[in-house]
Amino acid sequence: MKHISMFFALALTLMATSCTNSKEQSVADNNSHAQDVVVNADIKGQWYLENIVLNDTVNVRPSEVAPEAEQYIVFEDSTYSIITNCNSISGSYTLVGDSIILGAGPMTEKACENMATEDALRNILPNIATVSVENDSVARLGGSNPSEYIELRKATK
C-alpha cells in the first residue's frame, strides 16, 4: 500500500511540474510571438507609383506611361486603393513586421488607350510580400521574387 501511495504522489508531482513548465513555456512563447509582431513600416497615407518592376528587363514607370495623370496608392487602416490613369484597384492589406499581404479586391475595368500600369499591377500585386520605408518618403513593396517590386514616393501636401 505504501508503494502505491508513493507512486501516486510521485505521479502527481510529475504532472504538476510538467503542467507548470508547459504553462510557463506557453507564456514565454506568446510573449516572444507578441514581440515578433511589430509593425516596422508606417505606410499609411498616399504614395505615388514611381516604378513597377516585373523582372530584370520589364518595368513600367507610370509617370512616363501617362505624364498627365497622378497614379498613386493610398493605405488606410487595413485597406488600400490604387488610382491609375485609367482604372482603380482596391482591397485589404495585412502588415506584420516587414511582411505585407495585399488582398484581392474590386477593380474597375475601363478600356483605355494605355493600360500598361494596370497590366503591370495585375501581374505583381498577388506576389507582393515585403515592405520597406526609407526616410518616411520612399517605400518599396517587394515581390516574392527579388527582381520584382514597386517603388513608391510619399505624397506631400
Residue pairs with C-beta under 8 A, 6 or more apart in sequence:
36 97
37 96
37 97
38 97
39 95
39 96
39 97
40 97
40 98
41 95
41 98
41 100
41 131
41 132
41 133
41 139
42 133
42 136
43 75
43 95
43 100
43 131
43 133
43 139
44 75
44 76
44 77
45 74
45 75
45 154
45 155
46 72
46 73
46 74
46 154
46 155
47 72
47 73
47 74
47 75
47 139
47 152
47 153
47 154
47 155
48 62
48 63
48 70
48 71
48 72
48 152
48 153
48 154
48 155
49 62
49 71
49 72
49 73
49 82
49 84
49 117
49 150
49 151
49 152
50 61
50 62
50 63
50 151
50 152
50 153
51 59
51 60
51 61
51 150
51 151
52 59
52 60
52 61
52 62
52 117
52 120
52 121
52 124
52 150
52 151
53 59
53 147
53 148
53 149
53 150
53 151
54 60
54 120
54 123
54 124
54 148
55 145
55 147
55 148
56 147
59 120
60 116
60 117
60 119
60 120
62 69
62 71
62 84
62 85
62 117
63 71
65 71
65 85
65 114
65 116
65 117
66 84
66 85
66 86
66 114
66 117
68 85
69 84
69 85
70 83
71 82
71 83
71 84
71 85
71 117
72 82
72 83
72 155
73 80
73 81
73 82
73 83
73 152
74 80
74 81
74 82
74 83
75 93
78 92
78 93
78 94
79 90
79 91
79 92
79 93
79 105
80 90
80 91
80 92
80 93
80 102
81 88
81 89
81 90
82 88
82 89
82 90
82 121
84 117
84 118
84 121
85 112
85 114
85 117
86 110
86 112
86 114
86 115
86 117
86 118
87 107
87 108
87 109
87 110
87 112
87 115
87 118
88 107
88 108
89 105
89 106
89 107
89 108
89 118
89 121
89 125
90 105
90 106
90 107
91 102
91 103
91 104
91 105
91 106
92 103
92 105
93 100
93 101
93 102
93 103
94 100
94 101
94 103
95 131
98 130
98 131
98 132
99 129
99 130
99 131
100 128
100 129
100 130
100 131
100 141
101 128
101 129
102 125
102 126
102 128
102 141
104 125
104 126
107 118
107 122
112 118
124 143
124 148
124 149
124 150
127 143
127 144
127 145
127 148
128 141
128 142
128 143
128 150
129 142
129 143
129 144
130 140
130 141
130 142
131 139
131 140
131 141
131 142
132 139
132 140
132 142
133 139
133 140
134 140
136 154
137 153
137 154
138 151
138 152
138 153
138 154
139 151
139 152
139 153
139 154
140 149
140 150
140 151
140 152
141 149
141 150
141 152
142 148
142 149
143 149
